[in-house]
């Protein structure tokens, strides 16, 4: 039986940068190809198998799949919510055309599996805000949400029509100490820890009582591998699964940090991202994922805060 060969697009993004290492640990360095639109200057040739891929370039995508005999694609290349609102047509092109290119390539090369990350951005102002169910009204107001919802429908279509084994999670806000904020509406919950660890005041672009679903990066990686490794018969949702770990407001995460950083200060200056956040759920019901393939998070707000501050302080010591 052929050993799985993994291609990861968007590998330099927040999730991709950490998922790539986990995939290399699981499948071996020689069996994971990481890609992004450009090679980072600090990446050495021997460190990782890296290929420059613009997901809009179907020929290049096919060349890399054929070259490495790829069997699975984790397709993370995308323009995020806040960034997407600055250039909606470009965001649509990357998010939608790029996804269709990956799905078509997966069909052409008979790949075993495709992973497509979706988002809570697929919901909208008419969606129930609390314990948002798996199946509900979905009327996204951002180009990011619109493209992710459309991507979900295409994924299910390719599964039903062509038998392509596509799997997907609707990520909440993802928090990590390894990568700085990257243009998402939930990224305040990353930046606030960076500021606390640096001894700086934090200005929040959301109101203090804006609740949003969140997840610590180790849980996001765990959930991704769990669904990709689940037996096919257990993956009963082929659009995308609701997934979450916790919900909190800027005020709550500030208060949790302040227990360890007593002089930490915060101020609030809501901007255009407040309207985006207001259109999203405050909490998510992910009971279907828990039932179908035994999803269970490991981190709550307190445990995540402890781990974030410990690791950010270590990084600060290394940089000094």
C-alpha positions in Angstrom: 0.0 0.0 0.0 1.4 3.4 -1.0 2.4 5.6 2.0 0.5 8.8 2.2 2.2 11.9 0.7 0.8 15.1 2.0 0.6 18.5 0.3 -0.2 21.5 2.5 -1.2 24.8 0.9 -1.1 28.1 2.8 1.6 26.6 5.0 2.9 30.0 6.2 -0.4 31.1 7.7 -1.3 30.8 11.4 -2.7 27.3 11.3 -0.5 26.1 8.4 2.8 27.0 10.1 2.0 24.7 13.1 0.0 22.0 11.2 3.0 21.5 8.9 5.3 20.5 11.7 2.7 18.2 13.2 2.2 16.5 9.8 6.0 16.1 9.4 6.1 14.5 12.8 3.3 12.1 12.0 4.1 11.2 8.3 7.8 11.9 8.2 9.8 14.8 6.7 10.1 13.1 3.3 6.3 12.6 3.0 5.1 16.2 3.6 5.4 19.0 1.0 4.6 22.4 2.4 3.7 25.3 0.0 2.8 28.9 -0.1 2.8 31.6 -2.7 6.4 32.5 -1.9 9.3 30.9 -0.2 10.2 32.6 3.2 13.7 34.1 3.3 14.7 32.2 6.5 13.7 28.7 5.2 16.7 26.5 4.5 16.7 23.9 1.7 17.4 21.0 4.1 14.8 22.1 6.7 11.6 21.1 4.9 10.3 20.2 1.4 8.9 23.5 0.2 7.3 24.4 -3.1 6.1 27.8 -4.2 2.5 27.4 -5.4 -0.1 30.0 -6.3 -3.4 28.0 -5.9 -4.7 29.9 -8.9 -2.0 28.3 -11.1 -3.6 24.9 -12.0 -0.6 23.8 -14.0 1.9 24.4 -11.1 -0.5 22.7 -8.7 -0.6 19.6 -10.9 3.1 19.5 -11.4 3.8 19.4 -7.6 1.1 16.7 -7.1 2.6 14.6 -9.8 6.2 15.2 -8.8 5.7 14.0 -5.2 3.0 11.5 -5.8 0.7 13.3 -3.4 -2.2 11.4 -1.9 -3.7 14.0 0.4 -4.1 17.8 0.3 -4.7 20.0 3.3 -5.9 23.2 1.6 -5.3 26.1 3.9 -4.5 28.9 1.4 -7.0 31.7 1.9 -7.5 35.4 2.6 -9.0 36.0 6.1 -12.0 38.0 7.2 -10.7 41.4 7.9 -8.2 41.4 5.1 -10.8 40.1 2.7 -13.0 43.2 3.3 -10.2 45.4 2.1 -10.1 43.7 -1.3 -13.2 41.5 -1.7 -12.7 40.4 -5.4 -9.2 39.3 -4.7 -10.3 37.4 -1.6 -13.1 35.7 -3.6 -10.6 34.7 -6.3 -8.1 33.1 -3.9 -10.7 31.5 -1.6 -13.0 30.2 -4.2 -11.1 29.6 -7.4 -8.2 28.2 -5.3 -10.5 25.7 -3.6 -12.1 24.6 -6.9 -8.6 24.2 -8.4 -7.6 21.9 -5.5 -10.9 19.9 -5.7 -10.4 19.4 -9.5 -6.8 18.4 -9.0 -7.8 15.9 -6.4 -10.2 14.3 -8.9 -7.8 14.3 -11.7 -5.0 12.6 -9.6 -7.4 10.4 -7.7 -6.2 11.6 -4.3 -7.3 9.8 -1.2 -8.5 12.8 0.9 -8.8 16.6 0.9 -9.1 18.8 3.9 -10.9 22.1 3.5 -11.0 24.5 6.6 -14.2 26.4 7.0 -15.1 29.0 9.6 -17.8 30.4 11.9 -17.8 33.3 9.4 -20.3 31.1 7.4 -23.0 32.1 9.8 -24.7 35.5 9.8 -26.9 38.0 11.7 -30.0 35.7 11.4 -28.2 32.7 12.8 -29.0 31.8 16.4 -26.1 33.5 18.3 -26.0 31.1 21.3 -25.1 27.4 20.9 -25.4 27.8 17.1 -26.5 24.4 15.8 -24.8 22.3 13.1 -27.8 22.8 10.7 -29.1 26.4 10.8 -29.7 29.6 8.9 -26.4 30.7 7.2 -26.3 34.2 5.6 -22.7 35.4 5.9 -22.0 39.1 5.6 -18.3 39.1 4.7 -16.6 37.9 1.5 -14.6 35.5 3.7 -17.8 33.9 5.1 -19.5 33.9 1.7 -16.5 32.1 0.1 -16.2 29.6 2.9 -19.9 28.8 2.8 -19.7 28.3 -1.0 -16.6 26.2 -0.5 -18.5 24.0 1.9 -21.2 23.4 -0.7 -18.6 22.6 -3.4 -16.9 20.1 -1.0 -20.2 18.3 -0.4 -21.0 18.4 -4.1 -17.6 16.8 -5.0 -18.2 14.1 -2.4 -21.8 13.3 -3.5 -21.1 13.7 -7.3 -17.6 12.3 -7.6 -17.0 10.3 -4.4 -14.1 12.6 -3.4 -13.3 12.1 0.3 -13.4 15.8 1.4 -13.5 16.6 5.1 -13.9 20.0 6.8 -14.2 21.9 10.1 -15.7 25.3 10.9 -12.9 26.8 13.0 -13.7 29.3 15.6 -11.1 32.0 16.5 -7.7 30.3 16.7 -5.2 31.4 19.3 -1.4 30.6 19.2 1.8 31.9 20.6 3.9 30.8 17.6 2.5 33.2 15.0 1.5 36.8 15.3 -2.0 38.1 14.4 -2.8 37.6 10.7 -5.7 39.8 9.7 -8.7 37.9 11.3 -11.5 39.4 13.3 -10.8 37.0 16.2 -7.1 37.9 16.2 -7.5 40.4 19.0 -7.3 37.2 21.2 -3.8 36.6 19.9 -2.6 40.1 20.0 -3.7 40.7 23.6 -1.4 37.9 24.9 1.5 39.4 22.9 1.0 42.8 24.4 0.7 41.4 27.9 3.9 39.4 27.6 5.7 42.5 26.2 4.5 44.7 29.1 2.5 46.9 26.8 -1.1 48.3 26.9 -3.6 46.7 24.6 -6.1 48.6 22.5 -8.9 46.2 21.5 -10.8 46.7 18.2 -13.9 44.9 19.7 -16.3 46.0 22.5 -15.5 44.5 25.9 -18.5 42.2 26.0 -18.3 40.8 22.5 -18.4 37.0 22.9 -16.9 34.8 20.2 -16.2 31.0 20.0 -12.5 30.3 20.4 -10.0 27.5 20.4 -6.3 27.1 21.3 -4.0 26.0 18.5 -3.2 22.5 20.0 -6.9 21.7 20.0 -7.3 23.0 16.4 -4.4 20.8 15.2 -5.9 17.8 17.2 -9.3 18.3 15.7 -7.9 18.5 12.2 -6.0 15.3 12.5 -8.9 13.6 14.3 -11.3 14.2 11.5 -8.8 13.3 8.8 -7.9 10.1 10.5 -11.5 9.1 11.4 -13.0 6.1 9.5 -14.9 7.4 6.4 -18.2 6.0 7.7 -17.9 8.2 10.9 -17.6 11.4 8.9 -21.3 11.9 8.2 -21.2 15.7 7.5 -19.5 16.4 4.2 -20.0 20.2 4.1 -18.3 21.1 7.4 -18.5 20.3 11.1 -19.1 22.8 13.9 -16.1 22.8 16.2 -15.3 24.8 19.3 -13.6 24.7 22.7 -14.7 27.8 24.6 -16.3 31.2 24.3 -15.2 34.4 25.9 -15.2 38.2 25.6 -12.3 40.6 25.5 -13.1 41.6 29.0 -12.9 38.0 30.2 -9.6 37.2 28.6 -8.2 40.5 29.9 -9.3 39.6 33.5 -7.8 36.1 33.1 -4.5 37.6 32.0 -4.5 40.3 34.7 -4.4 37.5 37.4 -0.9 36.9 36.2 0.1 40.3 34.9 -1.4 42.6 37.5 -0.4 45.9 35.8 -1.7 44.9 32.4 -4.0 47.6 30.9 -6.6 47.5 28.2 -8.7 50.1 26.3 -11.4 49.7 23.7 -11.7 51.3 20.3 -14.1 49.3 18.1 -13.6 49.5 14.4 -15.1 47.9 11.3 -14.3 44.4 12.7 -17.0 45.0 15.4 -19.7 44.7 12.8 -18.1 41.5 11.5 -18.0 40.0 15.0 -21.6 41.0 15.6 -22.7 38.9 12.7 -21.0 35.8 14.1 -22.1 33.4 16.8 -21.3 34.0 20.5 -21.1 30.2 21.1 -21.2 27.0 19.1 -22.9 23.7 19.5 -20.4 21.1 18.3 -22.3 18.0 19.7 -22.5 16.4 16.2 -18.7 16.3 15.9 -18.4 14.9 19.5 -21.0 12.2 18.6 -19.7 11.3 15.1 -15.9 11.1 15.6 -15.5 11.7 19.4 -14.2 15.2 19.3 -13.1 16.6 22.7 -11.0 19.7 23.4 -8.2 19.8 26.0 -8.0 23.5 26.7 -10.3 26.1 28.5 -9.6 29.8 28.9 -7.6 29.4 32.1 -5.4 26.6 30.9 -4.8 28.3 27.6 -3.8 31.6 29.3 -1.3 29.8 31.5 0.3 28.1 28.4 0.2 31.3 26.2 2.0 33.5 28.8 4.6 30.8 29.7 5.6 30.3 26.1 5.5 34.0 25.1 7.8 34.8 28.0 10.2 32.1 26.8 10.1 33.6 23.3 10.8 37.1 24.7 13.8 35.8 26.6 15.2 34.2 23.5 14.8 37.4 21.5 16.4 39.7 24.0 
